[in-house]
Amino acid sequence: MLPRPTPLAEPDRDVERRRTGRLGSALVVAALLAGVPGLATAQPATAAPSLATAAPATAAVTGTAPTAAVSLSVVAGPTSGGTTVDLSGTGVGATTTAWFGSAAVTRITKVSSTRVRVLTPAHPAGVASVRVTTPAGTSPVSSRSSFAFDAVPTVTALSSRTATTGGGTVVTLTGTGLYRTTAVRFGSTPAAGLTRLSATQLRVTVPAHTAGVVDVRVTTPGGTSPVVSAARFTYTVAPVVTRPTVTGLSVAAGPVRGGTTVVVSGTRLTGATTVTFGATAARFTVLSSTQLRVTSPARPAGLVNVRVRTASGISFGYSANAFAYEAVPTLTGISSTSGPTAGGATVTLTGTGLGRATAAQFGSTTTTKVVRVSASTLRVTTPARPVGTVDVRVTTPGGISAATSRARYGYQALPAVTSLSTTAGPVRGGTVVTLTGSRFTGATRVAFGAMAARFTVLSATSIRATAPAHTAGVVAVTVTTAYGTSPSTRRAPSPSTPSRPSRRCPPRRARRPAAPS
């Protein structure tokens, strides 16, 4: 039989505690000798942490230490302190002291396990490192855990100290502490276009403001600049600037080649610097404050506005200053190709560019009896001219149309009656008369005095007519054609009443002389 195992002796727990205590003391002593920072002053875990009154050394014994730099919700404020700042980071919720440089803040508001809220202390101007101390230690120094204490800014000069009430002027401000400027106010009105040029200069756009004197002040995290005379700005009422006006043109149209002399009427034309037809500049002479003499420049066909520019602005364009550039007109047809030498006939002309026609020429004879029906149609009354065929041309502001075979007009002579086959007839009419003459073709009327007769055109030189009833007397026989009525150069005796034969008494016999007694 095997022997029973010998039982192990139980350890003495008091002895173990004493041994552990001696070991801990030995470690502390070794630490002091070795110069390990923090261990020499380490306290048992159950002891309360002591509050530091000077900038702490970075240390940690137990718990979660802020091993990374803290983040700040606000990075600048006034030297007087009082800025609310949220500090964030791992373990920051256990902060007992916040350090701004060497200034300690012990009034800590815990927001969460990773965030606390503090008020900045008063501090000289400059950048201070921000650290937090927790029971586990103090956060490290870092450039991103910095807070700038800014002095109150000052404004010592303005590049311009006046502007009109409309604003818009760019002004450069000179002073101190301007690098972190957040706003510039002219009186109570904020300026726009803030540009920070340096710690001593800003550039802003002056805002609109009522007339008067205002103070220009700058706001930074350090505060708002004080009121000083060097930062005083004056708003003035802008002078009323009235631009010129163009109220009329002596000529409203001209050729595309230019060269038309136009008198421009309007107001405030003195000091004119430019006159334009559309976008094309013209040569001009200032006649007075209300008139300019201008030569139209060459331009494509179309309607443009004539505008005048002075130092006060440029005139508006509207119908009263419109100028029409016209192409040279053309004629493509004429409704009637012949008419009387006496003129007075109405003909219709067709073509292009006729909307502003002012006259028509028949050969060398001009007529202004022109009715503009449309841009392609004219109605013209022919002028008197000698017999012959002439070219018809039209005048517009664009020029004179070219001669063309499609616009020729023939002046025809009047018909002429040279003889009658019989020159008398009864008042009751009915006598057949043959008229001889010339240009009878197309006759529309044969008249005995004022009475129309029935007739037949036998040829260009002969007409057979039946005399109408008429009172006794001598009348002219005339022929009418499209070219007019024959002149009354010959007169025919009017029909007469037949007379009864008179009774003749037999001639008296002469008495014989008595015989002598």
C-alpha positions as CSV (number, residue, x, y, z in Angstrom):
1,M,0.0,0.0,0.0
2,L,1.3,3.4,-1.0
3,P,1.8,6.1,1.7
4,R,-0.6,9.0,1.9
5,P,0.7,12.4,0.4
6,T,2.0,14.8,3.0
7,P,-0.4,18.0,3.1
8,L,1.1,21.4,2.1
9,A,1.4,24.0,4.8
10,E,-0.9,27.1,4.3
11,P,0.9,30.4,3.7
12,D,0.9,33.0,6.4
13,R,-1.1,36.0,5.0
14,D,0.2,38.6,7.4
15,V,3.8,37.6,6.5
16,E,2.9,38.1,2.8
17,R,1.5,41.6,3.4
18,R,4.6,42.7,5.3
19,R,6.8,41.3,2.6
20,T,4.8,43.2,-0.1
21,G,5.0,46.4,1.9
22,R,8.8,46.1,2.2
23,L,9.0,45.5,-1.6
24,G,7.0,48.6,-2.3
25,S,9.2,50.8,0.0
26,A,12.2,49.4,-1.7
27,L,10.8,50.4,-5.1
28,V,10.1,53.9,-3.9
29,V,13.6,54.3,-2.6
30,A,15.0,52.9,-5.9
31,A,12.9,55.4,-7.8
32,L,14.2,58.3,-5.8
33,L,17.7,57.2,-6.3
34,A,17.2,56.7,-10.1
35,G,15.5,60.1,-10.4
36,V,12.3,58.8,-12.2
37,P,9.9,61.9,-12.3
38,G,6.6,61.6,-10.6
39,L,7.2,58.3,-8.7
40,A,8.9,60.1,-5.8
41,T,5.7,62.0,-5.1
42,A,3.2,59.2,-6.0
43,Q,0.6,58.7,-3.5
44,P,-1.5,55.6,-2.7
45,A,-4.5,55.1,-5.0
46,T,-6.9,55.8,-2.2
47,A,-5.4,59.2,-1.4
48,A,-7.2,62.5,-2.7
49,P,-5.3,64.4,-5.5
50,S,-3.5,67.6,-4.5
51,L,-4.4,70.9,-6.4
52,A,-1.5,72.5,-8.2
53,T,-0.9,76.3,-8.0
54,A,1.8,76.5,-10.6
55,A,2.3,75.2,-14.1
56,P,2.3,71.4,-13.7
57,A,4.8,68.8,-14.9
58,T,3.4,66.2,-17.2
59,A,2.8,63.1,-15.1
60,A,0.5,60.1,-14.7
61,V,0.1,57.4,-12.1
62,T,-3.2,55.6,-12.6
63,G,-6.4,56.1,-14.5
64,T,-6.8,57.5,-18.0
65,A,-4.4,60.3,-18.6
66,P,-4.8,63.0,-21.3
67,T,-2.1,61.6,-23.5
68,A,-2.9,64.0,-26.5
69,A,-3.2,67.7,-26.7
70,V,-6.6,69.2,-26.0
71,S,-8.7,70.9,-28.7
72,L,-10.2,74.4,-28.2
73,S,-13.6,75.6,-29.4
74,V,-12.3,79.2,-29.4
75,V,-8.7,80.1,-30.1
76,A,-8.6,83.8,-29.3
77,G,-10.0,86.3,-26.9
78,P,-9.3,89.5,-25.0
79,T,-6.5,90.0,-22.5
80,S,-9.2,90.7,-19.9
81,G,-10.3,87.1,-20.0
82,G,-13.9,85.9,-19.7
83,T,-14.1,84.1,-23.0
84,T,-16.0,80.8,-22.8
85,V,-13.9,78.0,-24.3
86,D,-14.8,74.3,-24.6
87,L,-11.7,72.0,-24.1
88,S,-12.0,68.5,-25.7
89,G,-9.9,65.4,-25.6
90,T,-9.5,61.9,-24.1
91,G,-10.1,61.9,-20.4
92,V,-10.6,65.7,-20.3
93,G,-13.9,65.3,-18.5
94,A,-11.9,64.6,-15.3
95,T,-10.0,67.9,-15.5
96,T,-9.4,69.6,-12.2
97,T,-7.3,72.5,-13.4
98,A,-7.0,74.2,-16.9
99,W,-3.8,76.1,-17.6
100,F,-3.6,79.1,-20.0
101,G,0.1,79.6,-20.0
102,S,0.9,79.9,-16.3
103,A,-2.6,81.1,-15.3
104,A,-4.7,78.4,-13.7
105,V,-8.4,78.0,-14.0
106,T,-10.1,75.9,-11.4
107,R,-13.7,76.7,-12.1
108,I,-14.4,73.8,-14.5
109,T,-17.8,72.8,-15.9
110,K,-17.9,69.2,-17.0
111,V,-19.8,68.7,-20.3
112,S,-19.0,65.1,-20.9
113,S,-16.2,62.6,-20.3
114,T,-14.2,64.2,-23.1
115,R,-15.2,67.8,-22.7
116,V,-15.2,70.6,-20.2
117,R,-16.1,74.3,-20.4
118,V,-14.0,77.1,-18.8
119,L,-13.7,80.9,-18.8
120,T,-10.4,82.2,-19.9
121,P,-8.4,84.1,-17.2
122,A,-6.9,87.5,-17.6
123,H,-3.6,87.3,-19.4
124,P,-1.0,89.5,-21.1
125,A,-1.3,89.8,-24.8
126,G,0.3,86.9,-26.7
127,V,-0.2,83.2,-27.4
128,A,-0.5,80.8,-24.4
129,S,-0.3,77.0,-24.4
130,V,-3.5,75.4,-23.0
131,R,-3.2,72.2,-20.9
132,V,-5.5,70.4,-18.5
133,T,-4.6,68.5,-15.3
134,T,-6.6,65.5,-14.2
135,P,-6.0,63.0,-11.4
136,A,-4.1,61.0,-14.0
137,G,-1.8,63.7,-15.0
138,T,-1.4,66.8,-17.3
139,S,-1.8,67.0,-21.0
140,P,1.2,67.7,-23.1
141,V,2.2,71.1,-24.7
142,S,1.1,71.4,-28.3
143,S,1.0,74.2,-30.9
144,R,-2.6,73.3,-31.7
145,S,-3.5,73.7,-28.0
146,S,-2.9,77.4,-28.0
147,F,-5.0,80.4,-27.1
148,A,-4.2,83.9,-28.4
149,F,-4.8,86.7,-25.9
150,D,-5.4,89.8,-28.1
151,A,-5.2,93.4,-27.0
152,V,-8.0,95.8,-28.0
153,P,-7.4,96.8,-31.6
154,T,-6.8,100.4,-32.7
155,V,-7.5,102.3,-35.9
156,T,-4.9,105.1,-36.6
157,A,-5.6,106.1,-40.2
158,L,-8.0,105.7,-43.2
159,S,-6.9,105.9,-46.8
160,S,-10.0,107.8,-47.6
161,R,-12.2,109.7,-45.2
162,T,-15.2,110.6,-47.4
163,A,-17.6,108.9,-49.8
164,T,-21.1,109.5,-51.2
165,T,-24.1,108.0,-49.5
166,G,-24.2,105.2,-52.0
167,G,-21.0,103.7,-50.7
168,G,-18.9,101.4,-52.8
169,T,-15.5,103.1,-52.2
170,V,-12.6,100.8,-51.2
171,V,-10.8,102.0,-48.0
172,T,-7.7,100.8,-46.3
173,L,-7.6,100.9,-42.5
174,T,-4.3,101.2,-40.6
175,G,-3.9,100.4,-36.9
176,T,-2.8,97.7,-34.5
177,G,-4.1,94.3,-33.6
178,L,-6.0,93.9,-36.8
179,Y,-4.9,90.5,-37.9
180,R,-7.9,88.6,-36.5
181,T,-10.5,91.3,-37.4
182,T,-14.0,89.9,-37.7
183,A,-16.0,93.0,-38.5
184,V,-15.6,96.7,-39.5
185,R,-18.5,99.1,-38.9
186,F,-19.1,102.5,-40.3
187,G,-21.3,103.9,-37.6
188,S,-23.6,101.0,-37.0
189,T,-23.4,99.6,-40.6
190,P,-21.1,96.7,-41.3
191,A,-18.7,97.0,-44.2
192,A,-18.4,94.4,-46.9
193,G,-15.4,92.9,-48.6
194,L,-13.2,92.6,-45.5
195,T,-9.6,91.6,-46.5
196,R,-7.0,91.3,-43.8
197,L,-3.7,92.5,-45.3
198,S,-1.6,92.2,-42.2
199,A,-1.7,92.7,-38.4
200,T,-1.7,96.5,-39.1
201,Q,-3.9,96.9,-42.2
202,L,-7.3,95.9,-43.5
203,R,-9.2,96.7,-46.7
204,V,-13.0,97.1,-46.8
205,T,-15.7,98.4,-49.1
206,V,-17.6,101.3,-47.7
207,P,-21.3,100.5,-47.1
208,A,-24.2,102.7,-48.1
209,H,-25.2,105.2,-45.3
210,T,-27.1,108.4,-44.8
211,A,-25.2,111.6,-45.1
212,G,-23.2,112.7,-42.1
213,V,-20.1,111.8,-40.0
214,V,-19.6,108.3,-38.6
215,D,-16.9,106.5,-36.5
216,V,-15.1,103.6,-38.1
217,R,-14.5,100.8,-35.6
218,V,-12.9,97.4,-35.8
219,T,-13.9,94.3,-33.9
220,T,-11.4,91.4,-33.1
221,P,-11.3,88.7,-30.4
222,G,-9.5,91.3,-28.4
223,G,-12.5,93.7,-28.5
224,T,-13.7,96.7,-30.4
225,S,-11.4,99.6,-31.3
226,P,-12.1,102.9,-29.4
227,V,-13.6,106.0,-31.1
228,V,-10.8,108.3,-32.3
229,S,-10.8,111.3,-34.6
230,A,-8.4,109.6,-37.0
231,A,-11.1,107.0,-37.8
232,R,-13.9,109.4,-38.5
233,F,-15.6,109.1,-41.9
234,T,-17.9,111.6,-43.7
235,Y,-20.8,110.6,-46.0
236,T,-21.9,113.2,-48.5
237,V,-24.9,113.4,-50.8
238,A,-23.9,112.5,-54.3
239,P,-24.4,115.3,-56.8
240,V,-27.3,114.9,-59.2
241,V,-25.7,113.9,-62.5
242,T,-28.1,114.1,-65.4
243,R,-27.1,112.4,-68.6
244,P,-27.6,114.1,-72.0
245,T,-30.8,113.4,-74.0
246,V,-31.3,113.2,-77.8
247,T,-34.8,114.4,-78.7
248,G,-34.6,114.5,-82.5
249,L,-32.7,114.1,-85.7
250,S,-32.9,116.4,-88.7
251,V,-32.6,113.4,-91.0
252,A,-34.0,110.1,-89.9
253,A,-32.4,107.9,-92.6
254,G,-29.4,107.7,-94.9
255,P,-27.4,105.3,-97.2
256,V,-25.3,102.5,-95.8
257,R,-22.2,104.1,-97.1
258,G,-22.6,106.9,-94.6
259,G,-21.8,110.5,-95.2
260,T,-25.2,112.0,-94.3
261,T,-25.1,115.2,-92.4
262,V,-27.5,115.0,-89.4
263,V,-28.3,117.8,-86.9
264,V,-28.8,116.1,-83.5
265,S,-31.1,118.0,-81.1
266,G,-31.4,117.4,-77.4
267,T,-30.3,118.7,-74.0
268,R,-27.0,118.9,-72.1
269,L,-25.0,118.2,-75.2
270,T,-22.1,120.6,-74.2
271,G,-18.9,118.6,-73.6
272,A,-20.0,115.7,-75.7
273,T,-17.1,113.2,-76.1
274,T,-18.7,110.6,-78.4
275,V,-21.6,110.3,-80.8
276,T,-22.5,106.8,-81.9
277,F,-24.8,105.3,-84.5
278,G,-25.4,102.0,-83.0
279,A,-22.0,100.9,-82.0
280,T,-20.1,103.0,-84.6
281,A,-18.6,106.3,-83.6
282,A,-19.3,109.3,-85.8
283,R,-17.5,112.6,-86.5
284,F,-19.3,115.6,-84.9
285,T,-19.2,119.2,-84.1
286,V,-20.9,120.7,-81.0
287,L,-23.0,123.6,-82.1
288,S,-24.6,124.5,-78.8
289,S,-25.8,122.8,-75.6
290,T,-28.9,121.6,-77.6
291,Q,-27.4,120.8,-81.0
292,L,-24.7,118.8,-82.7
293,R,-23.8,118.4,-86.3
294,V,-22.9,114.8,-87.1
295,T,-21.8,112.9,-90.2
296,S,-23.2,109.4,-90.2
297,P,-20.6,106.6,-90.4
298,A,-20.9,103.7,-92.8
299,R,-23.0,100.8,-91.4
300,P,-25.0,97.8,-92.6
301,A,-28.7,98.4,-93.5
302,G,-30.9,98.5,-90.4
303,L,-32.3,100.8,-87.7
304,V,-29.9,102.1,-85.0
305,N,-30.1,104.6,-82.2
306,V,-28.0,107.8,-82.2
307,R,-26.6,108.4,-78.7
308,V,-24.4,111.1,-77.2
309,R,-21.9,110.5,-74.4
310,T,-20.7,113.3,-72.0
311,A,-18.9,113.2,-68.6
312,S,-22.4,112.8,-67.0
313,G,-23.2,109.6,-68.9
314,I,-24.7,108.4,-72.2
315,S,-28.1,109.3,-73.6
316,F,-30.9,106.7,-73.8
317,G,-31.9,105.2,-77.1
318,Y,-35.5,105.4,-78.2
319,S,-37.7,106.1,-81.2
320,A,-36.9,109.8,-81.4
321,N,-33.2,109.2,-82.0
322,A,-33.5,106.2,-84.4
323,F,-31.6,106.4,-87.7
324,A,-32.4,104.1,-90.5
325,Y,-29.6,102.9,-92.8
326,E,-31.1,102.2,-96.2
327,A,-29.7,100.1,-99.0
328,V,-30.0,101.4,-102.6
329,P,-33.6,100.8,-103.8
330,T,-34.4,98.7,-106.8
331,L,-37.4,98.7,-109.3
332,T,-38.6,95.4,-110.7
333,G,-41.9,96.4,-112.3
334,I,-44.4,99.1,-113.4
335,S,-48.1,98.6,-113.7
336,S,-48.5,100.7,-116.9
337,T,-45.8,101.2,-119.5
338,S,-47.3,104.3,-121.3
339,G,-49.3,107.4,-120.7
340,P,-50.1,110.8,-122.0
341,T,-47.6,113.6,-122.4
342,A,-49.8,115.7,-120.2
343,G,-49.0,113.4,-117.2
344,G,-51.5,112.8,-114.4
345,A,-51.7,109.1,-114.9
346,T,-51.4,106.8,-111.8
347,V,-48.8,104.0,-112.1
348,T,-47.8,101.4,-109.5
349,L,-44.1,100.7,-109.0
350,T,-42.8,97.5,-107.4
351,G,-39.3,96.7,-106.1
352,T,-37.2,96.7,-102.9
353,G,-36.3,99.4,-100.3
354,L,-39.2,101.6,-101.3
355,G,-40.6,102.2,-97.8
356,R,-38.9,105.6,-97.5
357,A,-39.2,106.7,-101.1
358,T,-39.4,110.5,-101.4
359,A,-39.6,111.0,-105.2
360,A,-39.7,109.3,-108.6
361,Q,-38.0,110.4,-111.8
362,F,-39.5,109.9,-115.2
363,G,-36.5,110.6,-117.4
364,S,-35.2,113.9,-116.2
365,T,-38.5,115.0,-114.8
366,T,-39.1,114.5,-111.0
367,T,-42.4,114.0,-109.3
368,T,-43.0,114.0,-105.5
369,K,-46.5,112.8,-105.9
370,V,-45.6,109.5,-104.3
371,V,-47.7,107.3,-102.1
372,R,-45.8,104.6,-100.1
373,V,-48.0,101.6,-100.0
374,S,-45.4,99.3,-98.5
375,A,-41.6,98.7,-98.5
376,S,-42.0,97.1,-101.9
377,T,-44.8,99.1,-103.5
378,L,-45.3,102.8,-104.5
379,R,-48.2,104.6,-106.2
380,V,-46.9,107.5,-108.4
381,T,-48.7,110.2,-110.5
382,T,-46.8,110.7,-113.7
383,P,-45.4,114.2,-114.5
384,A,-45.9,115.9,-117.9
385,R,-43.2,115.1,-120.5
386,P,-42.7,115.2,-124.3
387,V,-43.4,112.2,-126.4
388,G,-40.9,109.4,-125.9
389,T,-39.9,106.5,-123.7
390,V,-38.0,107.2,-120.4
391,D,-36.4,105.3,-117.5
392,V,-38.3,105.4,-114.2
393,R,-36.2,105.7,-111.1
394,V,-36.9,106.1,-107.4
395,T,-35.1,108.2,-104.7
396,T,-34.9,107.1,-101.1
397,P,-32.5,107.9,-98.3
398,G,-30.5,104.9,-99.4
399,G,-29.9,106.4,-102.9
400,I,-31.4,106.3,-106.4
401,S,-32.4,103.1,-108.0
402,A,-30.6,102.0,-111.2
403,A,-32.2,102.2,-114.6
404,T,-33.7,98.9,-115.7
405,S,-35.7,97.7,-118.7
406,R,-38.4,96.5,-116.3
407,A,-39.1,100.2,-115.3
408,R,-39.5,102.1,-118.5
409,Y,-42.5,104.4,-119.4
410,G,-43.6,105.6,-122.8
411,Y,-45.2,109.1,-123.2
412,Q,-47.7,109.0,-126.1
413,A,-49.1,111.9,-128.2
414,L,-52.8,112.8,-128.1
415,P,-55.0,111.6,-130.9
416,A,-55.7,114.2,-133.7
417,V,-58.7,114.7,-136.0
418,T,-57.7,116.2,-139.3
419,S,-61.0,116.0,-141.4
420,L,-64.6,115.0,-141.4
421,S,-66.3,113.3,-144.4
422,T,-69.3,115.6,-143.9
423,T,-69.4,118.8,-141.9
424,A,-73.2,119.2,-141.4
425,G,-76.3,117.3,-140.5
426,P,-79.7,117.7,-139.1
427,V,-80.3,118.5,-135.4
428,R,-82.0,115.2,-134.9
429,G,-78.7,113.5,-135.6
430,G,-78.2,110.2,-137.4
431,T,-75.7,111.5,-139.9
432,V,-72.8,109.0,-140.5
433,V,-69.5,110.8,-140.4
434,T,-66.1,109.4,-141.2
435,L,-63.3,111.0,-139.1
436,T,-59.8,111.0,-140.5
437,G,-56.7,111.7,-138.3
438,S,-54.0,109.9,-136.3
439,R,-53.5,107.7,-133.2
440,F,-57.2,106.6,-133.1
441,T,-56.2,103.1,-131.9
442,G,-57.8,102.4,-128.5
443,A,-60.3,105.3,-128.8
444,T,-62.7,105.3,-125.9
445,R,-65.0,108.2,-126.9
446,V,-66.0,110.3,-129.9
447,A,-67.9,113.5,-129.0
448,F,-69.8,116.1,-131.0
449,G,-69.4,119.0,-128.7
450,A,-70.4,117.6,-125.3
451,M,-72.5,114.9,-126.7
452,A,-71.0,111.4,-127.1
453,A,-71.5,109.6,-130.3
454,R,-71.7,105.9,-131.3
455,F,-68.6,105.0,-133.3
456,T,-66.4,102.3,-134.7
457,V,-62.6,102.5,-135.0
458,L,-61.8,101.5,-138.5
459,S,-58.0,102.0,-138.2
460,A,-55.4,104.0,-136.5
461,T,-56.4,106.9,-138.8
462,S,-60.1,106.4,-139.4
463,I,-63.3,106.3,-137.3
464,R,-66.9,106.0,-138.4
465,A,-69.3,107.8,-136.1
466,T,-73.0,108.6,-136.1
467,A,-73.8,112.1,-135.2
468,P,-76.0,112.4,-132.0
469,A,-79.0,114.8,-131.7
470,H,-77.8,118.3,-130.8
471,T,-79.1,121.8,-130.8
472,A,-78.3,123.9,-133.9
473,G,-74.9,125.4,-134.0
474,V,-71.2,124.6,-134.8
475,V,-69.4,122.1,-132.5
476,A,-66.0,120.4,-132.3
477,V,-65.7,116.7,-133.0
478,T,-63.1,115.1,-130.7
479,V,-61.6,111.6,-130.1
480,T,-60.4,110.4,-126.7
481,T,-57.9,107.6,-126.1
482,A,-55.9,106.5,-123.1
483,Y,-53.5,109.3,-123.8
484,G,-56.0,112.1,-123.8
485,T,-58.5,113.9,-126.0
486,S,-57.7,115.4,-129.4
487,P,-57.5,119.2,-129.4
488,S,-60.3,121.1,-130.9
489,T,-58.4,122.4,-133.9
490,R,-61.2,121.9,-136.4
491,R,-64.8,122.9,-136.0
492,A,-67.7,121.3,-137.8
493,P,-71.0,123.1,-138.5
494,S,-73.7,121.8,-136.3
495,P,-76.7,120.1,-137.8
496,S,-79.1,122.7,-139.2
497,T,-82.9,122.8,-139.6
498,P,-84.1,122.5,-143.3
499,S,-85.9,125.7,-144.6
500,R,-89.0,125.6,-146.6
501,P,-88.8,126.9,-150.3
502,S,-90.0,130.5,-150.5
503,R,-92.7,131.6,-152.8
504,R,-91.4,133.9,-155.4
505,C,-93.7,136.5,-157.0
506,P,-93.5,136.9,-160.7
507,P,-91.5,139.9,-161.7
508,R,-93.4,143.0,-162.3
509,R,-93.6,144.1,-165.8
510,A,-92.4,147.5,-166.5
511,R,-95.0,150.0,-167.5
512,R,-94.8,151.1,-171.0
513,P,-94.7,154.8,-171.5
514,A,-97.9,156.3,-172.6
515,A,-98.2,157.2,-176.3
516,P,-98.1,160.8,-177.1
517,S,-101.4,162.4,-177.6
